[in-house]
Amino acid sequence: MFKTNGSTHHEGIANEHHCIALLNDRNYFDCPVTHLGGTKHKADAMAGSIPISIKRKKGLANGSFDWVNTSQIHGIVNRGLFASFRSTCSDFRSGDLGNGGGSNSETIAEFRDWFNKCCEAALAAITPEQITEFLATHVNDANQGFKIVVADTLDDTLYIIDHERTPLAQLLAKGYIANVVMGKGKTSAKIIFSAPGKTINDIGSGVDIGLRCRVTSNNGIKAFLGLSKANKNSQIVIKIQQDRVQQFVTDSSPAIVFAD
């Protein structure tokens, strides 16, 4: 790690604009950093031709952040496992399905439990080949050439990481294989990496870099049933989540920029 400091006062790094202002004040890049708005861009900002992704955390020891959150689940989530659930939701929305005298809250609870079981089955069905390819395409390849800026809003500190130095990029370059490992949760599972030619239980294998795979919905069960005031419908999504952010930052050998 190396540290970059300065004396200019900043308002903190609570949002992307403040992060960008800090980078520009420190002249961290050779050219000004500009903000990219909207959801069409993978990058949050650009420094000339260098794309920048900003991940904001209120303390590195707290919570996680998403690498991927997409409804484009072809090839990774078996949609057939949700077919009966989706069909029954449609029947409910059209009024063809009675609730047997029960309340909407009881119906929602029943459908939520059903959906969670579908998610559990979908996670358990993901093969090592599928999850490795998904990570390679949607996380590793998608972030090639990026600077990952983890902004700790609690300490007003930026951790600037070359994507190529992240644990995922390093493991994939060495030929490690990802494995979805089920736990107690129905809608999420750990991703554990096995060394080439080994299983996750072999010595020197079974590497946990804090990645988690989640299969869930983007708008919740009420939207599936047409009971949500905010959203007309819901979709099945897959998320790749980074837990253990402090360890991720440390293992990625970041540059550090302080706000004060």
Protein Blocks (a to p, Z undefined) as FASTA:
>chain_A
ZZdddfbdcebjfbfklmmmmmmmnomambdcdddedjkbmbfbdehjaccdddddehjk
ggcddfbdcfblghkacfklmmmmmmmmmmmmnopacehhpafklmmmmmmmmmmmmmmm
mmmmpcfklmmmmmmmmmmmmmgoiacddddfklopacdddfklpmklmmmmnopacddd
ddfbfkbccdddddehiafkbghiaiaehiacddddfkbjklmnopafkbmbdcdddddd
dehkllmmmmnopadddfZZ
